[in-house]
Amino acid sequence: MTRAWPALLLLATPLLAGVSGVVFEDANRNGRRDAGEKGLEGIVVSDQRGVVRTDKEGRYTLPAAAGARPVFVSLPDGWSTAGSFWRPADAAGSGSTADFGLLRRAGSSSFTFLHASDTHLDEASLPHLVRLRELVAEKKPDFVVITGDMVRDSLRVGEDKARPLFEQVAAELKKFPVPVFTVPGNHDIFGIERQRSQVSADHPLYGRAMYRKFLGPDYYSFTWGGVRFLGLNSVDADDMSYYGHFDRQQLDWVGADLAAAPADAPVVTFNHIPMATSIEGLLGLMEEPPAPTVITIGGHAQFRHIVSNTGELLQALGAHRLELALGGHMHVSEHVQVDTTIGRVRFHQTAAVVGPQEAGGLQYPSGVTLYRVSGGHVDDGTFLPLVVAP
């Protein structure tokens, strides 16, 4: 099918020196381009603003933009990376180079993946993450997605406490036997509750920057088995308060990214604060700090623990079918499905890795969900309890 790429052409015009590089087939798997290793054409590369495709020689240029962010390659179907799929922001400044070596892998329209969430990593919760890694080795999914709250907390602490947590989680994720794709949760947004953290808004790692430094882009894409996976950041901030929301720049990026995807590719989204949930009703209205149910943004009250502009995200998907929306945050496994004029839309949350919880008169076990995908369709998943020996 012939497709036009007007957004890509506009974003790809290098009026100022930005980030450039080459995407190549890393035939000897050593992580660098050697003689004879060919460049790969048509691969999507982005810095979370511009979205460009590589030329016939595998080269790309992203235009300069204010405020460096991680540069990443959107993994195409049938390929994985030699090393990380992203390069850090401090190595991706204006005029810098970021190359990506890709490895061929067996492609199939049938695969499995595991959805985990809310690891809240510190020394006390480390056994839970270790148990998750053991479960991954047992079940052998093709990859894992973790929908946020990676660290115990960076909202309300200083750099001396937050940085070691991010260093720890980055190191632990490298030990997994399959690729792990993460997105941030509210506890991963560094220092924004300044009345507690005593962190200045001018701190270079303030807000999303801490996550991006250690874990990469907070929104990005990859394709597996014909399905376009969108890792999204559903945690926005209004001064010192987080809330569920997709910012405008991210929504614009979604549209540009999907313009580069096959028109018939179904979409699976994964993010922290859910787009739809029933748990708020079970928990009841919370009026007291630190995380009340309702927040006022721009003079308007809205729910805090549900994405407030899910409709805008659905519009950004265009003609792409939303196969499944995955979330975390609630520490509960739940399935919400809505029948609409365009078909059934499903919103799934998984339980917390960090442990069980009790709320609303019910007890909720710790666990993860294993999904099976065939021909672009994702099943309803199998809940796997995650039990850590005392």
C-alpha positions in Angstrom: 0.0 0.0 0.0 1.4 3.4 -0.9 1.3 5.9 1.9 2.1 9.6 2.2 4.4 10.9 5.0 3.7 14.6 5.2 4.3 14.8 9.0 7.6 12.9 8.6 8.8 15.0 5.8 8.1 18.2 7.8 9.8 16.9 10.9 12.7 15.5 9.0 13.8 18.8 7.4 17.2 19.5 9.1 17.2 23.3 9.1 19.5 23.2 12.2 22.1 20.6 13.2 20.3 18.1 15.4 21.0 14.4 16.1 22.0 12.2 13.3 23.2 8.6 12.9 22.7 5.3 11.1 20.6 2.2 11.8 22.3 -0.9 10.6 22.2 -4.7 10.7 24.7 -5.7 13.4 25.6 -9.0 11.7 28.4 -9.9 14.2 26.4 -8.6 17.2 29.2 -6.5 18.6 27.1 -3.3 19.0 29.1 -1.2 16.5 29.0 -0.8 12.8 31.8 -2.7 11.0 32.8 -2.9 7.3 30.2 -4.6 5.2 27.3 -4.2 7.7 24.5 -2.6 5.7 22.3 0.3 6.7 18.6 -0.4 7.1 16.0 1.7 5.2 12.7 2.9 6.5 13.4 2.5 10.2 11.6 5.0 12.5 13.8 7.0 14.8 12.5 9.7 17.2 13.5 12.0 20.0 9.9 12.2 21.4 9.2 15.2 19.1 10.5 14.6 15.6 9.7 11.3 13.9 11.9 10.4 10.9 12.7 7.4 8.8 16.1 6.2 7.7 17.1 6.6 4.0 18.4 3.9 1.7 21.8 3.8 3.5 20.1 3.7 7.0 20.9 7.3 7.8 18.7 9.8 9.6 18.8 13.3 10.9 16.5 14.7 13.6 16.2 18.5 13.6 17.5 20.4 16.5 15.0 21.0 19.3 15.2 22.8 22.6 15.8 20.6 25.6 17.6 17.3 24.8 15.7 14.1 25.2 16.5 10.4 24.7 16.8 9.3 21.0 15.3 5.9 20.3 14.7 3.5 17.4 11.2 2.2 17.1 12.0 -1.5 16.8 10.5 -2.9 13.6 8.9 -6.3 13.4 11.4 -9.1 13.3 14.2 -7.1 14.8 15.8 -6.5 18.2 18.7 -4.3 19.3 22.3 -4.9 20.0 22.2 -3.2 23.4 19.7 -0.5 24.3 17.1 0.8 21.9 17.7 4.4 23.2 20.5 6.8 23.7 20.5 9.2 26.7 19.7 12.8 26.4 23.1 14.0 27.5 24.6 12.1 24.6 22.0 13.3 22.1 22.6 17.1 22.1 22.7 19.3 19.0 25.1 18.0 16.4 25.7 14.6 18.1 25.5 11.1 16.7 23.4 8.2 17.8 23.8 4.9 15.9 21.7 1.8 16.4 22.6 -1.8 15.5 19.7 -4.1 15.0 19.6 -7.9 15.1 17.3 -10.2 13.2 15.0 -12.4 15.2 12.5 -14.9 14.3 9.3 -13.1 13.5 5.8 -14.6 14.1 2.3 -13.3 14.4 1.9 -15.5 17.5 3.7 -14.6 20.6 3.3 -14.0 24.4 4.2 -11.1 26.6 3.9 -10.5 30.3 2.4 -7.4 31.9 3.7 -6.3 35.3 3.4 -3.1 37.2 4.2 -1.2 40.4 7.5 -2.8 41.4 8.3 0.1 43.8 11.9 -1.1 44.0 14.1 -0.6 47.1 16.1 -3.1 49.2 13.0 -4.3 51.0 11.0 -5.0 47.8 13.9 -6.4 45.8 12.8 -10.0 46.5 9.6 -9.3 44.7 11.4 -8.1 41.5 13.7 -11.2 41.8 10.6 -13.4 41.9 9.2 -11.6 38.8 12.4 -12.4 37.0 12.2 -16.0 38.0 8.6 -16.1 36.8 9.7 -14.7 33.4 12.3 -17.4 33.2 9.7 -20.0 33.9 7.0 -18.8 31.5 9.3 -17.6 28.8 7.3 -14.7 27.3 8.8 -13.0 24.3 9.1 -9.7 26.3 7.8 -7.9 29.4 6.1 -4.5 29.8 6.1 -2.9 33.3 3.6 0.0 33.7 5.4 2.2 36.1 6.1 3.0 39.7 9.5 1.4 39.1 11.0 2.8 42.3 9.7 3.0 45.8 9.4 6.8 45.5 11.1 9.7 44.0 8.2 12.2 44.3 8.9 13.2 47.8 12.6 12.7 48.3 15.9 14.3 47.3 18.4 13.2 44.8 20.5 11.4 47.4 17.6 8.9 47.9 16.1 8.9 44.4 19.2 8.4 42.3 20.3 5.1 44.0 16.8 3.7 43.5 16.9 4.4 39.7 20.4 3.0 39.5 19.3 -0.1 41.2 16.2 -0.7 39.0 18.2 -0.1 35.8 20.8 -2.7 36.9 18.1 -5.2 37.9 16.3 -5.0 34.6 19.4 -5.9 32.7 19.4 -9.3 34.4 16.1 -10.3 32.8 16.3 -13.0 30.2 14.0 -11.2 27.7 13.5 -7.6 26.7 11.8 -5.4 29.3 9.9 -2.2 28.2 9.0 0.3 30.9 7.1 3.5 31.4 7.0 5.8 34.4 4.5 6.0 37.2 3.7 8.8 39.5 6.4 7.7 42.0 9.0 7.9 39.2 8.5 11.7 38.7 11.4 13.1 40.7 10.9 15.8 43.4 7.7 17.5 42.2 6.1 17.4 45.7 8.6 20.1 46.6 7.2 20.7 50.0 8.4 17.3 51.0 11.3 16.6 48.6 13.0 20.1 49.0 14.1 19.7 45.4 14.2 22.9 43.3 12.3 23.0 40.0 15.6 24.0 38.4 17.2 20.8 39.4 18.5 19.1 36.1 16.8 15.8 37.0 13.6 17.4 38.2 10.3 15.8 37.1 10.6 13.3 34.1 14.3 14.0 33.6 15.4 11.5 36.3 13.4 8.7 34.7 14.7 9.6 31.2 18.3 9.6 32.4 18.2 6.0 33.8 15.4 4.3 32.0 15.1 6.1 28.7 12.2 7.7 26.8 9.0 8.0 28.8 7.0 7.4 25.6 8.0 5.4 22.5 6.9 2.6 20.2 7.9 -0.8 18.9 6.3 -3.4 16.7 6.0 -7.1 17.5 4.0 -9.7 15.5 2.3 -7.0 13.5 1.1 -5.2 16.6 2.2 -1.6 17.3 3.0 -1.2 21.0 2.8 2.4 22.4 4.5 2.9 25.7 3.0 6.1 27.1 3.4 8.5 30.0 0.0 9.1 31.6 1.4 11.0 34.5 1.3 14.8 34.1 2.1 17.4 36.7 0.4 20.7 37.6 3.1 22.4 39.7 3.4 20.1 42.8 0.6 17.7 41.9 0.6 14.7 39.6 -2.6 13.6 37.7 -3.7 11.3 34.9 -3.2 13.1 31.6 -1.5 12.9 28.2 0.2 16.2 27.4 -0.2 17.8 24.0 3.4 17.1 22.8 3.0 13.4 23.5 -0.4 13.3 21.7 1.2 15.0 18.6 4.0 12.4 18.7 1.5 9.5 18.8 -0.1 10.8 15.6 3.3 11.2 13.9 4.5 7.8 15.1 1.4 6.0 13.8 1.7 7.7 10.5 4.9 5.7 10.1 3.1 2.4 11.0 1.2 0.1 8.6 -2.3 1.3 8.4 -3.7 -2.0 9.4 -1.5 -2.4 12.5 -3.6 -2.8 15.7 -2.4 -0.9 18.7 -1.7 -2.0 22.3 -1.0 0.9 24.7 0.7 0.6 28.1 0.9 3.3 30.7 0.7 3.8 34.4 -2.4 5.8 35.4 -5.2 3.9 33.7 -7.5 5.3 31.0 -10.5 3.5 32.5 -11.0 1.8 35.9 -13.7 0.6 38.2 -11.5 0.6 41.3 -12.1 4.3 42.1 -15.7 3.4 42.8 -14.7 0.6 45.1 -12.2 2.7 47.0 -14.6 5.6 47.5 -13.9 9.3 47.4 -10.6 10.2 49.0 -10.5 13.9 50.1 -7.3 14.0 52.1 -3.7 14.4 51.0 -1.3 13.2 49.7 -3.4 11.8 46.8 -7.1 12.9 46.8 -9.5 11.5 44.2 -10.3 14.9 42.6 -7.8 17.6 41.6 -8.5 21.1 40.2 -6.6 21.9 37.0 -7.1 25.3 35.3 -10.1 25.9 37.5 -11.8 22.7 36.6 -12.2 19.6 38.8 -11.2 16.3 37.4 -10.4 12.8 38.6 -6.8 12.4 39.5 -6.2 8.7 39.3 -7.8 8.2 35.8 -6.5 9.7 32.6 -8.6 12.9 32.0 -8.2 13.1 28.2 -8.5 9.5 27.1 -10.7 10.7 24.2 -7.8 12.8 22.8 -5.6 9.7 22.9 -8.2 7.7 21.0 -8.5 10.5 18.4 -4.7 10.5 18.0 -4.8 6.8 17.1 -6.6 7.7 13.9 -7.8 4.7 11.9 -5.7 2.3 14.0 -7.7 -0.2 16.0 -7.1 -0.1 19.8 -6.7 -3.8 20.5 -6.0 -3.3 24.3 -5.1 -0.6 26.8 -2.9 -1.7 29.7 -2.5 0.2 32.9 -1.2 -0.1 36.5 -1.4 2.3 39.5 -4.4 0.7 41.2 -2.5 -2.4 42.5 -5.4 -4.5 41.3 -6.0 -6.9 38.4 -9.2 -5.8 36.6 -10.8 -5.9 33.2 -13.0 -3.1 31.9 -14.6 -3.5 28.5 -16.9 -1.1 26.7 -19.0 -2.0 23.7 -19.1 0.9 21.2 -20.2 1.6 17.7 -16.7 0.8 16.5 -16.5 -2.5 18.5 -15.4 -3.6 21.9 -12.7 -1.5 23.7 -10.8 -3.2 26.5 -8.9 -1.6 29.4 -6.9 -3.9 31.6 -5.0 -3.2 34.8 -2.6 -5.7 36.4 -1.8 -6.2 40.1 1.3 -4.9 41.9 4.6 -6.7 41.9 5.5 -5.1 45.2 2.8 -7.1 47.1 -0.9 -7.5 47.8 -3.2 -4.8 49.2 -6.5 -4.5 50.9 -9.0 -1.7 50.0 -12.7 -1.2 49.7 -13.4 -4.2 51.9 -11.6 -6.6 49.5 -8.2 -8.1 49.4 -6.2 -8.0 46.1 -3.3 -10.4 45.5 0.1 -9.5 44.0 0.6 -10.8 40.5 1.2 -10.3 36.8 -0.7 -11.1 33.6 0.5 -13.3 30.7 -1.0 -12.5 27.3 -1.1 -14.6 24.2 -1.3 -12.8 20.8 -2.2 -14.4 17.5 -2.9 -12.7 14.2 -3.0 -9.2 15.8 -5.5 -10.2 18.5 -4.6 -10.3 22.2 -6.5 -12.7 24.5 -7.8 -11.6 27.9 -4.7 -12.8 29.6 -3.9 -15.2 32.4 -3.4 -13.9 35.9 -0.2 -15.3 37.6 0.0 -14.8 41.4 3.4 -13.6 42.5 4.2 -15.0 45.9 7.5 -14.3 47.7 8.5 -16.7 50.5 8.8 -15.0 53.9 
